[in-house]
């Protein structure tokens, strides 16, 4: 079985909790092959699989012993690191898997954070372990309801505070446990933000750089430049190449690796149409590249004017992420049945030439020819009637079954000073109530 996912998603913790009583081997790149083998030999002795007088001379003898003498669950964490320590392990393991194909009562779990390498090891038909996996589990971030539960345990119950945290940490449990580790339970978002990012020697100051150093190695400069461009709104290949003053052909390879190999970015497509933009999938990376990396010297030196500006910028950043939050909220609630959901943008002819429109949420129910238009406002005291009128005007630019479709509308806001019965209106209290009272479609 292969368990894989982005770093900090909780793979190691999940495996350790799941295989209590089994064998757990962590493959670190910081040890030589012989040093790692001695460590694993010690684990086998500790578990009485081999005696104190026995020794393992190579990986062949390690796997031979494991398959012949052990029954239970065995986990190899960060398995892709053998790529740097000793690639011959893959061929050796293939041999013993094939020799013991009918062996019962032994479950092998392989996990890894470098998604591209894990895919290559197990799903590339040129690799020794191709075709040997019986099950795979791709770990996704926890859903919004689970984040609310975690925050509740941290004595953070205000939904506005939770959404602010979610805009940076998403559903990555590591960062919520860090709140507990730093004794920040019940603290305001601004206090957590300061401790984690803004003060001298902040807890997560180097977090993104540490993660990416593990992923990118020596070639990190070009990847960093591309991520900076995307985080600052240069989100098509032509805009990125212009931002970096590079030809498109010079950055295509790096974009494809970020997209398919590392899975750090993704492509967001218009709901109606074929245009796509690049977005950074990982919330904390998006946050760090958006606010800090472009002016890293000012950040590292904690230049007062820079830090004060970032404190002001954070509300704008959370407002952009609120759109993502609302789309995810709709995806897990039976408010409107749809086949597809996303953003919509495009151009239209106005009095002064071509203009651009954007709609935060568009969802389609293709069979019923129904369409939902939505707007997300990270503000208080919203007049829903005014926003609805603006939304209806923008909906005219969306050319999808215009004569036959049934239109619905939804508005999200911190709070409303005036609502309307002509559309769904969700304030933060309503969002919180829905997330706490009903299960998501995933059910867990």
ZASEZA-182267 format. One record per residue (C-alpha): residue in three letters; x, y, z. Coordinates in steps of 0.05 Angstrom, whole numbers, plus 32768, in hexadecimal, padded with zeros to 4 digits. Example, Ala and Ser with C-alpha at 12.3 -4.5 7.8 and 13.67 -1.06 7.14 Angstrom:
rest | c1 | c2 | c3
Ala | 80F6 | 7FA6 | 809C
Ser | 8111 | 7FEB | 808F
END
This chain:
rest | c1 | c2 | c3
Unk | 8000 | 8000 | 8000
Unk | 8019 | 8046 | 7FEE
Unk | 8006 | 8082 | 8018
Unk | 801B | 80C5 | 7FFB
Unk | 800B | 810F | 7FFF
Unk | 8029 | 8154 | 8009
Unk | 8058 | 8161 | 8043
Unk | 8036 | 8173 | 8086
Unk | 7FF6 | 8150 | 8071
Unk | 7FFC | 811D | 80AA
Unk | 8014 | 80DE | 8088
Unk | 8047 | 80C9 | 80BD
Unk | 8017 | 80D6 | 80F6
Unk | 7FDF | 80B0 | 80D3
Unk | 800C | 8074 | 80C6
Unk | 8029 | 8073 | 810C
Unk | 7FE4 | 8076 | 812C
Unk | 7FCA | 8040 | 80FC
Unk | 8001 | 800C | 8104
Unk | 800D | 800B | 814F
Unk | 802E | 7FC8 | 815C
Unk | 804A | 7FC6 | 8116
Unk | 808F | 7FDA | 80FC
Unk | 809F | 8022 | 80E9
Unk | 80DD | 8034 | 80C0
Unk | 80ED | 807C | 80B0
Unk | 811C | 8086 | 8075
Unk | 8145 | 80C5 | 807F
Unk | 8173 | 80E2 | 804A
Unk | 81A4 | 80F6 | 8080
Unk | 81BE | 80B0 | 808B
Unk | 81E9 | 8083 | 8060
Unk | 81CD | 8041 | 8047
Unk | 81F6 | 8019 | 807A
Unk | 81E3 | 8047 | 80B4
Unk | 8199 | 8042 | 80A2
Unk | 819F | 7FF6 | 809D
Unk | 81BE | 7FF3 | 80E3
Unk | 8184 | 801D | 80FE
Unk | 8151 | 7FEE | 80DE
Unk | 8177 | 7FB2 | 80F8
Unk | 816F | 7FCF | 813E
Unk | 8123 | 7FD4 | 8134
Unk | 8120 | 7F8B | 811F
Unk | 8148 | 7F77 | 815D
Unk | 811C | 7FA2 | 818A
Unk | 80DF | 7F7E | 816F
Unk | 80FF | 7F39 | 8178
Unk | 80FE | 7F2B | 812D
Unk | 8148 | 7F1D | 812E
Unk | 8174 | 7F0D | 816A
Unk | 81A9 | 7F3A | 8188
Unk | 81DF | 7F0E | 816A
Unk | 81C4 | 7F13 | 8123
Unk | 81D9 | 7F4A | 80F3
Unk | 81C1 | 7F62 | 80AF
Unk | 81F7 | 7F6C | 807C
Unk | 81CE | 7F8C | 8044
Unk | 8188 | 7FA0 | 802F
Unk | 817D | 7F5B | 8010
Unk | 8185 | 7F3A | 8054
Unk | 8158 | 7F6F | 8074
Unk | 811D | 7F63 | 8045
Unk | 8128 | 7F18 | 8045
Unk | 8123 | 7F18 | 8091
Unk | 80E6 | 7F45 | 8090
Unk | 80BF | 7F1A | 805F
Unk | 80D2 | 7ED8 | 807E
Unk | 80CA | 7EE7 | 80C8
Unk | 8098 | 7F1F | 80D1
Unk | 804C | 7F20 | 80CF
Unk | 8028 | 7F63 | 80D8
Unk | 802D | 7FA9 | 80BD
Unk | 806E | 7FCA | 80A6
Unk | 8072 | 8014 | 8093
Unk | 80AA | 8035 | 806D
Unk | 80A3 | 8081 | 8075
Unk | 80C1 | 80B1 | 8042
Unk | 80D1 | 8075 | 8017
Unk | 80E6 | 809F | 7FDC
Unk | 8126 | 80B3 | 8002
Unk | 8144 | 8070 | 7FEE
Unk | 814B | 8092 | 7FAA
Unk | 8186 | 80B8 | 7FC8
Unk | 819E | 8085 | 7FFB
Unk | 819F | 8044 | 7FD4
Unk | 8174 | 803A | 7F95
Unk | 8184 | 7FEF | 7F95
Unk | 8151 | 7FE8 | 7FCD
Unk | 8118 | 7FED | 7F9B
Unk | 8131 | 7FB1 | 7F73
Unk | 813E | 7F89 | 7FB2
Unk | 80F9 | 7F97 | 7FCC
Unk | 80DA | 7F84 | 7F89
Unk | 80FC | 7F40 | 7F8E
Unk | 80DF | 7F30 | 7FD3
Unk | 809A | 7F4A | 7FC2
Unk | 8099 | 7F1D | 7F85
Unk | 80B4 | 7EE1 | 7FAC
Unk | 8080 | 7EEA | 7FE2
Unk | 8045 | 7EFD | 7FB8
Unk | 8017 | 7ECB | 7FDB
Unk | 8030 | 7ED9 | 8021
Unk | 7FF8 | 7EEC | 8051
Unk | 7FF7 | 7F16 | 8090
Unk | 802A | 7F49 | 8079
Unk | 8017 | 7F90 | 8065
Unk | 804C | 7FBF | 8049
Unk | 803D | 8009 | 804B
Unk | 8068 | 803B | 8024
Unk | 805E | 8085 | 802F
Unk | 807E | 80C3 | 8012
Unk | 8079 | 810E | 800B
Unk | 809C | 8119 | 7FC9
Unk | 805F | 8107 | 7FA0
Unk | 8084 | 8105 | 7F5D
Unk | 80B8 | 80D4 | 7F77
Unk | 8084 | 80A7 | 7F97
Unk | 805D | 80A4 | 7F56
Unk | 809D | 8094 | 7F2F
Unk | 80B2 | 805D | 7F60
Unk | 806F | 8038 | 7F5E
Unk | 804C | 804D | 7F1E
Unk | 8084 | 8055 | 7EEA
Unk | 8086 | 8014 | 7EC1
Unk | 80D2 | 801B | 7EBC
Unk | 80DA | 8016 | 7F08
Unk | 80E4 | 7FD4 | 7F2F
Unk | 80A8 | 7FDE | 7F5C
Unk | 8077 | 7FEE | 7F24
Unk | 8037 | 7FC5 | 7F2B
Unk | 8047 | 7FAD | 7F72
Unk | 8017 | 7FDC | 7F96
Unk | 7FD2 | 7FBF | 7FA8
Unk | 7FB5 | 7FFE | 7FC9
Unk | 7FC4 | 8048 | 7FC9
Unk | 7FAD | 8080 | 7FF7
Unk | 7FB7 | 80C9 | 7FE4
Unk | 7FAF | 80F4 | 8022
Unk | 7F8A | 8135 | 8018
Unk | 7F85 | 816F | 8048
Unk | 7F50 | 816A | 807E
Unk | 7F0C | 8188 | 806D
Unk | 7EEF | 81C8 | 808A
Unk | 7EC5 | 81A5 | 80BE
Unk | 7F02 | 8180 | 80D8
Unk | 7F29 | 81C2 | 80DD
Unk | 7EF0 | 81DF | 8106
Unk | 7EF5 | 81A2 | 8134
Unk | 7F40 | 81AC | 813C
Unk | 7F37 | 81F6 | 814A
Unk | 7F02 | 81E5 | 817D
Unk | 7F34 | 81BA | 81A2
Unk | 7F64 | 81F5 | 819F
Unk | 7F2F | 8221 | 81BF
Unk | 7F29 | 8249 | 817E
Unk | 7EDE | 824C | 8170
Unk | 7ED2 | 828D | 814B
Unk | 7EC5 | 827C | 8101
Unk | 7EE8 | 82BB | 80E8
Unk | 7F27 | 82A7 | 810E
Unk | 7F22 | 8260 | 80F3
Unk | 7F1B | 8278 | 80AA
Unk | 7F58 | 82A4 | 80B3
Unk | 7F80 | 8269 | 80CC
Unk | 7F64 | 823D | 8094
Unk | 7F7A | 8270 | 8060
Unk | 7FC2 | 8263 | 8074
Unk | 7FC2 | 821B | 808D
Unk | 7F89 | 81FC | 8066
Unk | 7F7B | 81B5 | 807D
Unk | 7FC3 | 81A4 | 8090
Unk | 7FBF | 818A | 80D8
Unk | 8009 | 8197 | 80E7
Unk | 7FFE | 81E2 | 80ED
Unk | 7FC3 | 81DC | 811C
Unk | 7FEA | 81AE | 814A
Unk | 8021 | 81E3 | 8148
Unk | 7FF0 | 8213 | 8169
Unk | 7FEB | 81E3 | 81A3
Unk | 8036 | 81D7 | 81A4
Unk | 8042 | 8222 | 81AC
Unk | 800C | 8229 | 81E2
Unk | 7FE3 | 8257 | 81B6
Unk | 7FA0 | 8236 | 81C4
Unk | 7F67 | 8269 | 81C5
Unk | 7F93 | 82A1 | 81AA
Unk | 7F7D | 82D2 | 8175
Unk | 7F93 | 82C9 | 812D
Unk | 7FC0 | 8307 | 8131
Unk | 7FE6 | 82E8 | 816C
Unk | 7FEF | 82A6 | 8148
Unk | 8004 | 82CA | 8108
Unk | 8038 | 82F2 | 812F
Unk | 8055 | 82B4 | 8152
Unk | 8056 | 8289 | 8114
Unk | 806E | 82BC | 80E0
Unk | 807A | 8304 | 80F5
Unk | 80A6 | 8306 | 8133
Unk | 80F1 | 82F9 | 8135
Unk | 80FF | 82AE | 8130
Unk | 80B6 | 82A0 | 8121
Unk | 80A0 | 8257 | 8127
Unk | 808F | 824D | 80DD
Unk | 80BF | 8282 | 80C0
Unk | 80E7 | 824D | 809B
Unk | 80B0 | 8219 | 8092
Unk | 80A4 | 8223 | 8047
Unk | 80EE | 8226 | 8037
Unk | 80FB | 81E6 | 805F
Unk | 80C5 | 81C1 | 803A
Unk | 80DA | 81D9 | 7FF5
Unk | 8124 | 81CC | 8002
Unk | 8110 | 8182 | 800C
Unk | 80E9 | 8183 | 7FCB
Unk | 8114 | 81AE | 7F9C
Unk | 815C | 81A4 | 7FB2
Unk | 818E | 81CF | 7F8D
Unk | 815E | 81E6 | 7F56
Unk | 8130 | 820C | 7F85
Unk | 813E | 8252 | 7F69
Unk | 8115 | 8249 | 7F29
Unk | 80DB | 8227 | 7F4D
Unk | 80DA | 825F | 7F81
Unk | 80D7 | 8294 | 7F4A
Unk | 809C | 8272 | 7F29
Unk | 8077 | 826A | 7F6C
Unk | 8083 | 82B3 | 7F7B
Unk | 8066 | 82C7 | 7F38
Unk | 8027 | 829C | 7F42
Unk | 801D | 82B6 | 7F89
Unk | 801F | 82FD | 7F6F
Unk | 7FEA | 82F2 | 7F3B
Unk | 8016 | 82E2 | 7EFF
Unk | 7FF0 | 82A1 | 7EF4
Unk | 7FF6 | 828E | 7EAA
Unk | 8034 | 8276 | 7E87
Unk | 8039 | 82B7 | 7E5F
Unk | 8033 | 82E2 | 7E9D
Unk | 8065 | 82B7 | 7EC4
Unk | 8098 | 82BA | 7E8B
Unk | 808F | 8305 | 7E87
Unk | 8096 | 830D | 7ED3
Unk | 80D6 | 82E5 | 7ED2
Unk | 80F0 | 8302 | 7E90
Unk | 80F7 | 82BB | 7E75
Unk | 80DF | 8299 | 7E36
Unk | 80A3 | 826C | 7E41
Unk | 80CC | 8230 | 7E28
Unk | 80FE | 823C | 7E61
Unk | 80CA | 8235 | 7E98
Unk | 809C | 81FF | 7E7B
Unk | 80C3 | 81C6 | 7E99
Unk | 80C3 | 81E5 | 7EDF
Unk | 8079 | 81F4 | 7EDB
Unk | 8069 | 81AD | 7EC7
Unk | 8093 | 8192 | 7F01
Unk | 8070 | 81C0 | 7F33
Unk | 802E | 81A9 | 7F16
Unk | 8036 | 815E | 7F0B
Unk | 8074 | 8148 | 7F32
Unk | 8072 | 8171 | 7F72
Unk | 8027 | 8181 | 7F6E
Unk | 8033 | 81C4 | 7F90
Unk | 800C | 81EB | 7F5C
Unk | 7FCD | 81DA | 7F35
Unk | 7FA6 | 81F7 | 7EFB
Unk | 7F64 | 8218 | 7F08
Unk | 7F36 | 8218 | 7ECC
Unk | 7EFC | 8246 | 7EBC
Unk | 7EBA | 8223 | 7EC8
Unk | 7EA3 | 823B | 7E84
Unk | 7EDC | 823C | 7E51
Unk | 7F21 | 821F | 7E4C
Unk | 7F4E | 8255 | 7E6B
Unk | 7F7A | 823E | 7EA5
Unk | 7FA4 | 825F | 7EDA
Unk | 7FD9 | 8243 | 7F09
Unk | 7FCC | 8244 | 7F54
Unk | 7FF6 | 822D | 7F8F
Unk | 7FD2 | 81F3 | 7FB0
Unk | 7FF5 | 81F3 | 7FF3
Unk | 7FD7 | 822A | 801F
Unk | 8014 | 823B | 8049
Unk | 8040 | 823E | 800A
Unk | 800E | 826C | 7FE8
Unk | 800D | 8298 | 8026
Unk | 8058 | 829B | 802D
Unk | 8066 | 82A9 | 7FE4
Unk | 802E | 82DD | 7FE1
Unk | 8044 | 8305 | 801D
Unk | 808D | 82F9 | 802E
Unk | 80BA | 82DA | 7FF9
Unk | 80BA | 8313 | 7FC8
Unk | 80D8 | 8341 | 7FFE
Unk | 80FE | 830D | 8025
Unk | 8134 | 833D | 803D
Unk | 8101 | 836B | 805D
Unk | 80DE | 832F | 807C
Unk | 811D | 830E | 8098
Unk | 8135 | 8350 | 80B5
Unk | 80EF | 835D | 80D1
Unk | 80EE | 83A2 | 80B4
Unk | 80B8 | 83C5 | 80DB
Unk | 8095 | 83E7 | 80A0
Unk | 8093 | 83A4 | 807B
Unk | 8075 | 837D | 80B5
Unk | 8041 | 83B3 | 80C0
Unk | 802F | 83B0 | 8076
Unk | 8028 | 8364 | 8079
Unk | 7FF8 | 836B | 80B4
Unk | 7FCC | 8397 | 8087
Unk | 7FD4 | 8369 | 804A
Unk | 7FBD | 832B | 806F
Unk | 7F74 | 8340 | 806D
Unk | 7F77 | 8346 | 8021
Unk | 7F99 | 8303 | 801D
Unk | 7F64 | 82E2 | 8049
Unk | 7F2F | 8302 | 801E
Unk | 7F4B | 82DF | 7FE0
Unk | 7F4F | 829D | 8005
Unk | 7F07 | 82A6 | 801E
Unk | 7EF2 | 8299 | 7FD6
Unk | 7F16 | 8256 | 7FD7
Unk | 7EF7 | 8246 | 801B
Unk | 7EB1 | 8255 | 8001
Unk | 7EB9 | 8229 | 7FC3
Unk | 7ED1 | 81F0 | 7FEF
Unk | 7E96 | 81FD | 801E
Unk | 7E65 | 81F7 | 7FE4
Unk | 7E87 | 81B8 | 7FCB
Unk | 7E77 | 8194 | 800C
Unk | 7E30 | 81AF | 8018
Unk | 7DEF | 8199 | 7FF6
Unk | 7DD9 | 81E1 | 7FEB
Unk | 7DDC | 81DD | 7F9F
Unk | 7DE8 | 819D | 7F78
Unk | 7E1E | 81A8 | 7F44
Unk | 7E4E | 8183 | 7F16
Unk | 7E84 | 81B8 | 7F14
Unk | 7E99 | 81F4 | 7F3E
Unk | 7ECE | 8228 | 7F38
Unk | 7EDC | 8270 | 7F25
Unk | 7EC9 | 8293 | 7EE5
Unk | 7EED | 82CB | 7EC2
Unk | 7EEF | 82E9 | 7E7D
Unk | 7EEA | 8328 | 7E53
Unk | 7EAF | 834E | 7E38
Unk | 7EA5 | 838B | 7E0B
Unk | 7E94 | 83CA | 7E31
Unk | 7E8D | 8413 | 7E1F
Unk | 7ED9 | 841D | 7E25
Unk | 7EEF | 83DE | 7E02
Unk | 7EFC | 839A | 7E21
Unk | 7EF1 | 8391 | 7E6C
Unk | 7EFE | 8357 | 7E9A
Unk | 7ECC | 8335 | 7EC8
Unk | 7ED6 | 8303 | 7F00
Unk | 7EA3 | 82D9 | 7F26
Unk | 7EBA | 82B9 | 7F67
Unk | 7E8E | 827B | 7F61
Unk | 7E6B | 825A | 7F26
Unk | 7E4D | 8215 | 7F2E
Unk | 7E29 | 81EC | 7EF8
Unk | 7DF4 | 81B6 | 7EFA
Unk | 7DFA | 81A2 | 7EB2
Unk | 7DBF | 8171 | 7EAE
Unk | 7D8E | 81A1 | 7ECE
Unk | 7DAD | 81DD | 7EA9
Unk | 7DB4 | 8202 | 7EEA
Unk | 7DEC | 8232 | 7EFB
Unk | 7E00 | 8252 | 7F3D
Unk | 7E25 | 8295 | 7F40
Unk | 7E47 | 82A9 | 7F80
Unk | 7E6C | 82E4 | 7F9F
Unk | 7E9A | 82E2 | 7FDD
Unk | 7EA3 | 8321 | 8006
Unk | 7ED4 | 8320 | 8041
Unk | 7EAF | 835C | 805F
Unk | 7E7A | 836C | 8092
Unk | 7E36 | 838D | 8088
Unk | 7E2E | 8378 | 8040
Unk | 7DF0 | 838F | 8019
Unk | 7DDC | 834F | 7FF6
Unk | 7DAC | 8372 | 7FC6
Unk | 7DE3 | 839D | 7FAA
Unk | 7E14 | 8362 | 7FA3
Unk | 7DDD | 8338 | 7F83
Unk | 7DD0 | 836D | 7F4F
Unk | 7E1A | 8371 | 7F3E
Unk | 7E1D | 8325 | 7F3A
Unk | 7DE2 | 8322 | 7F0A
Unk | 7E04 | 8354 | 7EDD
Unk | 7E44 | 832B | 7EDB
Unk | 7E1D | 82EA | 7ED0
Unk | 7E07 | 8306 | 7E8C
Unk | 7E4E | 82FE | 7E73
Unk | 7E4D | 82B2 | 7E80
Unk | 7E38 | 8292 | 7E3F
Unk | 7E1C | 824F | 7E55
Unk | 7DD4 | 8239 | 7E42
Unk | 7DBE | 8281 | 7E47
Unk | 7D78 | 8276 | 7E2E
Unk | 7D6A | 8236 | 7E54
Unk | 7D90 | 8239 | 7E95
Unk | 7D74 | 8245 | 7EDB
Unk | 7D9E | 8274 | 7F03
Unk | 7DAD | 8273 | 7F4E
Unk | 7DD6 | 82A3 | 7F77
Unk | 7DFE | 829F | 7FB7
Unk | 7E23 | 82D4 | 7FE0
Unk | 7E55 | 82C7 | 8017
Unk | 7E69 | 82FE | 8048
Unk | 7E82 | 8309 | 808E
Unk | 7E3E | 8327 | 809F
Unk | 7E02 | 8348 | 807C
Unk | 7DE0 | 8389 | 808B
Unk | 7DAB | 8378 | 8057
Unk | 7D98 | 8334 | 803B
Unk | 7D6C | 8320 | 8000
Unk | 7D3F | 82E4 | 7FF4
Unk | 7D56 | 82E1 | 7FAC
Unk | 7D97 | 82BE | 7FBC
Unk | 7DBA | 8294 | 7FF0
Unk | 7DDC | 82C0 | 8024
Unk | 7E11 | 82A1 | 8051
Unk | 7E33 | 82C9 | 8087
Unk | 7E6A | 82AC | 80B3
Unk | 7E38 | 8294 | 80E7
Unk | 7E11 | 826F | 80B2
Unk | 7E50 | 824F | 8096
Unk | 7E65 | 8239 | 80DC
Unk | 7E20 | 821D | 80EB
Unk | 7E20 | 81F3 | 80AB
Unk | 7E66 | 81D9 | 80B5
Unk | 7E57 | 81C4 | 80FD
Unk | 7E12 | 81A6 | 80F1
Unk | 7E1A | 8179 | 80B4
Unk | 7E4C | 814A | 8096
Unk | 7E73 | 8157 | 8056
Unk | 7E69 | 812C | 8019
Unk | 7EA8 | 8107 | 802A
Unk | 7E86 | 80F5 | 806B
Unk | 7EC3 | 80F7 | 8098
END
